[in-house]
């Protein structure tokens, strides 16, 4: 198995250069919201390990909201974020970026403070890299190569299925399967289809993953006596803060929504970015870090096979503390419209949203951390839209394929490689095609 990795490079933009940078980034698109994979700056299509990537200009449009707590807005320097998800290890991928897109990346990063043509690009990107506090991968180990090969397999089988059914009869399931399997073998022999076996899982990754899997519960177990003693105070403090948190109900501006909407729904998958301040105080920060620790553990060891709790439409997501832990940046790639994406979370996992995002300024008031909050649907949607930022450039390696499509195609491949014995299992496999 080849595990997936993530990169995030953030650097402040030179004063007065935002619009120039925005114009340069937009030159990478064929149309608003539609990147050219072969663009001359960063030809994403050349990177066969890259699942998704984007450039986002991070601007804190809601900075004044913290004034409701009696505090002045902290200074936020607009910054460029370059992020993506890929197969394999991070260091080699940054080196690959520098090798195959060096001139274009240097041109882009020249708008950032502290970068010049004399900088070693790979070293500079490494120095400006930030690790997420939590990261989600829809299906750990599913590579770009696998996605593309399995999509080609499905298309090939679907193309010949009708002819085979006509030849042998609709109810002759075993004969239909045998002819489909013969078709696959012929296509593989003719090099029109390839089904590459998975690579061995890197030993270092396995060791680190097991240490993390055991280490986090062990740490919580060791801290449990202290947490039990402190629980009454923590509960009292939480409820006191929840009752005193100001309600900030502001409808997003129409122009802001229009600018976002123009970039959405060009594919079955969309991109999503939000940036906002963390509520003031050490208690809220520690609570947020704890929630992100638990979330990261869950996404690494529990929710890594096609769903995040009950939500199945997300390909990749990350939660990142930035600006010395004063702000939280969230980015995801999801299937369907934004409205359905928000409804999915509200209806299926509102408590999970509350656990993390209730520590952000402007979030709807919660009760005991898990209740209310996102359940206040309209207020919640206002908050998301107000904090949302557009992706100037967004790339996906397999347009037109949803997370469900990837899951189905993997099941089709399993049916080719592991033969079903019962008639009902054969019929179920054929229904996938």
C-alpha positions as CSV (number, residue, x, y, z in Angstrom):
1,X,0.0,0.0,0.0
2,X,1.2,3.5,-0.9
3,X,0.0,5.9,1.8
4,X,-1.1,9.5,0.9
5,X,0.7,12.6,2.1
6,X,-0.2,16.3,2.1
7,X,1.7,19.5,1.5
8,X,0.8,23.1,2.5
9,X,3.1,26.1,1.8
10,X,2.1,29.4,3.2
11,X,4.0,32.7,2.7
12,X,3.0,36.4,3.2
13,X,2.4,38.3,0.0
14,X,4.4,41.5,-0.6
15,X,2.5,44.7,0.2
16,X,0.6,45.9,-2.8
17,X,1.1,42.8,-4.9
18,X,-2.1,40.9,-4.3
19,X,-3.9,41.8,-7.5
20,X,-0.8,41.1,-9.6
21,X,-0.5,37.7,-8.0
22,X,-4.2,37.0,-8.5
23,X,-3.9,37.9,-12.2
24,X,-1.0,35.6,-12.6
25,X,-2.7,32.7,-10.9
26,X,-5.9,33.1,-13.0
27,X,-3.7,32.8,-16.1
28,X,-3.4,29.1,-15.2
29,X,-7.2,28.6,-15.8
30,X,-9.0,27.9,-19.0
31,X,-12.1,29.6,-17.5
32,X,-13.1,30.6,-14.0
33,X,-12.9,27.6,-11.8
34,X,-11.4,25.4,-14.5
35,X,-7.7,24.9,-14.5
36,X,-5.6,24.1,-17.5
37,X,-3.7,20.9,-16.4
38,X,-1.0,21.7,-19.0
39,X,-0.6,25.4,-18.0
40,X,2.9,26.7,-18.3
41,X,3.4,27.8,-14.7
42,X,2.5,24.6,-12.8
43,X,1.6,21.8,-15.3
44,X,-0.3,19.7,-12.8
45,X,-1.0,17.0,-15.3
46,X,2.7,16.0,-15.4
47,X,2.6,14.9,-11.7
48,X,1.3,11.4,-11.8
49,X,1.2,11.2,-7.9
50,X,-0.9,14.3,-7.4
51,X,-4.6,13.9,-6.5
52,X,-5.6,17.5,-5.9
53,X,-3.9,20.8,-5.6
54,X,-4.9,24.5,-5.3
55,X,-3.6,28.1,-4.8
56,X,-5.6,30.2,-2.3
57,X,-5.0,33.8,-1.3
58,X,-5.7,33.8,2.5
59,X,-7.4,37.0,3.5
60,X,-9.1,37.4,6.9
61,X,-12.3,39.2,5.9
62,X,-14.0,38.5,9.2
63,X,-11.2,39.9,11.4
64,X,-13.4,42.6,12.9
65,X,-15.7,40.0,14.4
66,X,-13.4,39.5,17.4
67,X,-14.3,43.0,18.4
68,X,-17.5,41.4,19.9
69,X,-15.2,40.0,22.6
70,X,-13.8,43.5,23.3
71,X,-10.5,42.8,21.5
72,X,-8.9,44.6,18.6
73,X,-8.4,42.6,15.4
74,X,-5.0,41.1,15.2
75,X,-2.8,42.0,12.3
76,X,-3.2,39.6,9.4
77,X,-0.9,39.8,6.4
78,X,-2.6,38.4,3.3
79,X,-0.8,35.2,2.4
80,X,-0.5,32.7,-0.5
81,X,-1.3,29.1,0.3
82,X,-0.3,26.3,-2.1
83,X,-1.6,22.9,-1.0
84,X,-2.3,19.5,-2.3
85,X,-2.6,15.8,-1.6
86,X,-0.4,13.1,-3.3
87,X,0.8,9.6,-3.1
88,X,4.1,8.7,-1.3
89,X,6.4,10.8,0.8
90,X,6.5,14.6,1.1
91,X,10.2,15.4,0.6
92,X,10.5,13.6,-2.8
93,X,7.3,15.3,-4.0
94,X,8.6,18.8,-3.1
95,X,11.7,17.9,-5.0
96,X,9.6,16.8,-8.0
97,X,7.7,20.1,-7.9
98,X,10.9,22.0,-7.9
99,X,12.3,19.9,-10.8
100,X,9.2,20.0,-13.1
101,X,7.6,23.3,-12.2
102,X,10.6,25.3,-10.9
103,X,10.4,28.4,-13.1
104,X,6.6,28.8,-12.8
105,X,6.7,28.4,-9.0
106,X,9.5,30.9,-8.7
107,X,7.5,33.3,-10.7
108,X,4.5,32.8,-8.4
109,X,6.5,32.9,-5.2
110,X,8.2,36.1,-6.3
111,X,5.1,37.9,-5.1
112,X,5.8,36.6,-1.6
113,X,7.9,38.4,1.0
114,X,11.4,37.0,1.4
115,X,11.5,35.1,-1.9
116,X,13.9,35.9,-4.7
117,X,15.3,34.1,-7.7
118,X,18.4,33.3,-5.7
119,X,16.4,31.1,-3.2
120,X,16.7,27.3,-3.4
121,X,13.1,26.6,-4.3
122,X,12.8,23.2,-2.6
123,X,14.5,24.5,0.6
124,X,12.3,27.6,0.6
125,X,9.1,25.5,0.2
126,X,10.2,23.2,3.0
127,X,10.9,26.2,5.3
128,X,7.4,27.6,4.6
129,X,5.6,24.2,4.9
130,X,3.0,23.8,7.7
131,X,1.7,20.4,8.9
132,X,-2.1,20.1,9.4
133,X,-3.4,19.4,12.9
134,X,-5.8,16.9,11.4
135,X,-5.9,15.4,7.9
136,X,-8.5,13.2,6.2
137,X,-8.0,10.8,3.2
138,X,-11.1,9.2,1.8
139,X,-9.4,5.8,1.1
140,X,-5.9,5.4,2.5
141,X,-3.7,3.7,-0.1
142,X,-5.7,4.4,-3.2
143,X,-3.3,6.0,-5.6
144,X,-3.8,8.2,-8.7
145,X,-2.6,5.3,-10.9
146,X,-5.1,2.9,-9.3
147,X,-8.0,5.4,-9.7
148,X,-7.2,5.8,-13.4
149,X,-6.6,2.1,-14.1
150,X,-9.9,1.1,-12.3
151,X,-11.8,3.8,-14.2
152,X,-10.5,2.5,-17.5
153,X,-11.5,-1.1,-16.4
154,X,-15.0,0.0,-15.6
155,X,-15.4,1.8,-19.0
156,X,-14.0,-1.1,-20.9
157,X,-16.4,-3.6,-19.2
158,X,-19.4,-1.3,-19.5
159,X,-18.7,-0.9,-23.3
160,X,-18.9,-4.6,-24.0
161,X,-21.5,-5.7,-21.5
162,X,-24.5,-5.1,-23.7
163,X,-23.1,-7.1,-26.5
164,X,-22.3,-10.0,-24.2
165,X,-25.7,-10.0,-22.6
166,X,-27.3,-10.2,-26.1
167,X,-25.1,-13.2,-27.0
168,X,-25.6,-15.3,-23.9
169,X,-28.8,-14.1,-22.4
170,X,-29.6,-11.7,-19.5
171,X,-30.1,-14.4,-16.9
172,X,-26.9,-16.4,-17.7
173,X,-24.8,-14.7,-15.0
174,X,-21.9,-17.1,-15.0
175,X,-21.5,-17.0,-18.7
176,X,-21.7,-13.2,-18.7
177,X,-19.0,-13.0,-16.0
178,X,-16.7,-15.5,-17.8
179,X,-16.9,-13.5,-21.1
180,X,-16.2,-10.2,-19.2
181,X,-13.2,-11.8,-17.5
182,X,-11.9,-13.1,-20.9
183,X,-12.4,-9.6,-22.3
184,X,-10.2,-8.2,-19.5
185,X,-7.4,-10.8,-20.1
186,X,-7.4,-9.9,-23.8
187,X,-7.3,-6.2,-23.1
188,X,-4.4,-6.7,-20.7
189,X,-2.5,-8.8,-23.2
190,X,-3.0,-6.1,-25.8
191,X,-1.8,-3.4,-23.3
192,X,-5.1,-1.6,-23.5
193,X,-5.7,-2.3,-19.8
194,X,-3.4,-2.4,-16.9
195,X,-4.1,-3.4,-13.3
196,X,-0.9,-2.6,-11.4
197,X,-0.5,-4.5,-8.1
198,X,-0.1,-2.3,-5.0
199,X,3.4,-1.4,-3.8
200,X,4.6,-2.7,-0.4
201,X,3.8,-0.4,2.5
202,X,6.9,1.6,3.5
203,X,8.3,0.1,6.8
204,X,8.9,3.6,8.3
205,X,5.3,4.6,7.7
206,X,4.0,1.4,9.2
207,X,6.1,1.9,12.3
208,X,5.1,5.5,12.7
209,X,1.4,4.7,12.1
210,X,1.4,1.9,14.8
211,X,3.2,4.1,17.3
212,X,0.6,6.8,16.7
213,X,-2.2,4.3,17.0
214,X,-1.0,3.0,20.3
215,X,0.6,6.2,21.6
216,X,-2.5,8.5,21.6
217,X,-4.8,6.2,23.6
218,X,-1.9,5.4,26.0
219,X,-1.3,9.2,26.6
220,X,-5.1,9.7,27.2
221,X,-5.1,6.7,29.6
222,X,-2.1,8.2,31.6
223,X,-3.8,11.6,31.7
224,X,-7.2,10.1,32.7
225,X,-6.9,10.5,36.5
226,X,-6.0,14.2,36.1
227,X,-8.8,14.7,33.6
228,X,-11.3,13.1,35.9
229,X,-10.3,15.4,38.7
230,X,-10.4,18.4,36.5
231,X,-13.7,17.4,34.7
232,X,-16.1,19.4,36.9
233,X,-14.1,22.6,36.5
234,X,-13.6,22.1,32.8
235,X,-17.4,21.5,32.3
236,X,-18.2,24.6,34.4
237,X,-15.7,26.7,32.4
238,X,-17.0,25.4,29.1
239,X,-20.6,26.2,29.9
240,X,-19.7,29.6,31.2
241,X,-18.0,30.5,28.0
242,X,-20.8,29.1,25.9
243,X,-23.3,31.3,27.7
244,X,-21.2,34.4,27.3
245,X,-20.1,33.9,23.7
246,X,-21.6,36.8,21.6
247,X,-24.0,35.8,18.8
248,X,-22.7,37.1,15.5
249,X,-25.4,36.6,12.9
250,X,-24.4,38.5,9.7
251,X,-25.7,37.6,6.3
252,X,-22.9,37.2,3.7
253,X,-22.7,39.9,1.1
254,X,-24.3,39.0,-2.3
255,X,-21.1,40.0,-4.2
256,X,-19.0,37.6,-2.0
257,X,-21.4,34.8,-2.7
258,X,-21.4,35.6,-6.4
259,X,-17.6,35.5,-6.6
260,X,-17.6,32.1,-4.9
261,X,-20.4,30.6,-6.9
262,X,-18.7,31.4,-10.2
263,X,-15.9,28.9,-9.3
264,X,-18.3,26.1,-8.2
265,X,-20.0,23.2,-9.9
266,X,-17.8,22.9,-13.0
267,X,-17.2,19.3,-12.0
268,X,-18.9,16.6,-9.9
269,X,-16.3,17.6,-7.2
270,X,-15.8,21.1,-5.7
271,X,-13.2,22.8,-3.5
272,X,-13.8,24.5,-0.2
273,X,-11.7,26.9,2.0
274,X,-12.6,28.7,5.2
275,X,-10.4,30.9,7.4
276,X,-11.4,32.4,10.7
277,X,-10.2,33.4,14.1
278,X,-10.0,31.1,17.1
279,X,-12.0,32.4,20.1
280,X,-9.8,34.2,22.6
281,X,-8.4,32.5,25.7
282,X,-6.2,29.6,26.5
283,X,-9.1,27.3,27.4
284,X,-10.6,27.6,23.9
285,X,-7.2,27.0,22.2
286,X,-6.5,23.9,24.3
287,X,-10.0,22.6,23.7
288,X,-9.5,23.1,19.9
289,X,-6.1,21.4,19.9
290,X,-7.6,18.5,21.8
291,X,-10.5,18.2,19.4
292,X,-8.1,18.2,16.5
293,X,-5.9,15.6,18.1
294,X,-8.9,13.3,18.5
295,X,-10.1,14.1,15.0
296,X,-6.7,13.3,13.5
297,X,-6.6,10.0,15.3
298,X,-10.0,9.1,14.0
299,X,-9.2,10.0,10.4
300,X,-5.9,8.1,10.5
301,X,-7.1,4.9,12.1
302,X,-10.9,4.7,11.9
303,X,-12.3,6.8,9.1
304,X,-10.0,5.9,6.3
305,X,-12.1,3.6,4.2
306,X,-14.6,5.8,2.3
307,X,-16.4,7.8,4.9
308,X,-15.9,10.5,7.6
309,X,-18.4,9.4,10.3
310,X,-21.5,9.2,8.0
311,X,-20.3,11.5,5.3
312,X,-19.1,9.8,2.1
313,X,-18.6,12.7,-0.3
314,X,-15.3,14.0,0.9
315,X,-12.1,13.1,-1.0
316,X,-9.5,15.0,1.1
317,X,-9.7,17.5,4.0
318,X,-7.4,19.3,6.4
319,X,-7.5,21.4,9.5
320,X,-4.6,23.8,10.1
321,X,-3.8,26.2,12.8
322,X,-2.0,29.3,11.4
323,X,-0.8,32.7,12.5
324,X,0.6,31.5,15.9
325,X,-2.5,29.5,16.6
326,X,-4.8,32.6,16.3
327,X,-6.6,31.4,13.2
328,X,-7.9,28.1,11.8
329,X,-7.8,27.2,8.1
330,X,-9.9,24.4,6.8
331,X,-9.8,23.1,3.2
332,X,-11.6,20.2,1.6
333,X,-12.5,18.5,-1.7
334,X,-16.1,17.2,-1.8
335,X,-18.7,15.9,-4.3
336,X,-21.9,17.7,-5.1
337,X,-23.0,21.2,-4.5
338,X,-22.0,23.3,-1.5
339,X,-25.6,23.3,-0.3
340,X,-25.8,19.5,-0.2
341,X,-22.3,19.4,1.4
342,X,-23.5,21.7,4.3
343,X,-26.7,19.7,4.6
344,X,-24.8,16.5,4.8
345,X,-22.9,17.7,7.8
346,X,-25.8,19.4,9.5
347,X,-28.0,16.3,9.2
348,X,-25.4,13.6,9.8
349,X,-22.6,14.9,12.0
350,X,-23.5,18.3,13.5
351,X,-21.9,17.3,16.8
352,X,-18.6,16.7,15.0
353,X,-18.7,20.2,13.5
354,X,-19.5,21.6,16.9
355,X,-16.6,19.8,18.5
356,X,-14.0,21.6,16.4
357,X,-15.6,24.7,14.8
358,X,-17.4,25.9,17.9
359,X,-14.0,27.2,19.0
360,X,-14.1,29.7,16.2
361,X,-15.3,33.3,16.4
362,X,-18.8,33.7,15.0
363,X,-19.9,30.0,15.2
364,X,-23.5,29.5,16.4
365,X,-23.7,29.0,20.1
366,X,-23.4,25.4,21.4
367,X,-24.7,23.7,24.5
368,X,-22.2,21.3,26.2
369,X,-20.0,21.6,23.1
370,X,-22.0,18.9,21.1
371,X,-25.5,20.3,21.0
372,X,-27.0,23.2,19.1
373,X,-24.3,25.0,17.0
374,X,-24.6,23.6,13.5
375,X,-28.1,22.5,14.2
376,X,-29.0,26.2,13.8
377,X,-29.0,25.7,10.1
378,X,-29.3,29.2,8.6
379,X,-26.9,30.8,11.1
380,X,-24.4,28.0,10.4
381,X,-24.6,28.5,6.7
382,X,-24.1,32.2,7.0
383,X,-20.9,31.6,9.1
384,X,-19.5,29.2,6.5
385,X,-20.1,31.4,3.5
386,X,-18.8,34.6,5.3
387,X,-15.5,32.7,6.2
388,X,-15.2,31.0,2.8
389,X,-12.4,31.9,0.4
390,X,-12.1,31.2,-3.3
391,X,-9.5,28.9,-4.8
392,X,-7.7,31.0,-7.5
393,X,-6.5,27.7,-9.0
394,X,-7.9,24.2,-8.3
395,X,-6.8,20.9,-9.9
396,X,-8.2,17.4,-9.6
397,X,-6.4,14.5,-11.3
398,X,-9.6,12.6,-12.2
399,X,-12.4,14.9,-13.2
400,X,-15.9,13.5,-13.5
401,X,-15.3,10.8,-10.8
402,X,-17.0,11.0,-7.4
403,X,-15.9,9.2,-4.3
404,X,-18.7,6.8,-4.9
405,X,-17.3,6.1,-8.4
406,X,-13.9,5.4,-7.0
407,X,-15.4,2.9,-4.5
408,X,-17.5,1.2,-7.1
409,X,-14.6,0.9,-9.5
410,X,-12.4,-0.7,-6.8
411,X,-15.2,-3.3,-6.1
412,X,-15.3,-4.1,-9.9
413,X,-11.6,-4.7,-9.9
414,X,-11.9,-6.9,-6.8
415,X,-14.5,-9.0,-8.7
416,X,-12.0,-9.4,-11.5
417,X,-9.2,-10.5,-9.3
418,X,-11.2,-12.5,-6.7
419,X,-13.8,-14.7,-8.4
420,X,-17.3,-14.9,-6.8
421,X,-18.6,-18.3,-6.1
422,X,-22.4,-17.8,-5.6
423,X,-24.9,-16.7,-8.2
424,X,-26.0,-13.8,-6.0
425,X,-22.5,-12.5,-5.6
426,X,-21.9,-12.7,-9.4
427,X,-25.2,-10.8,-9.9
428,X,-24.2,-8.2,-7.4
429,X,-20.8,-7.7,-9.1
430,X,-22.4,-7.4,-12.5
431,X,-24.8,-4.8,-11.2
432,X,-21.8,-2.5,-10.4
433,X,-20.8,-2.4,-14.1
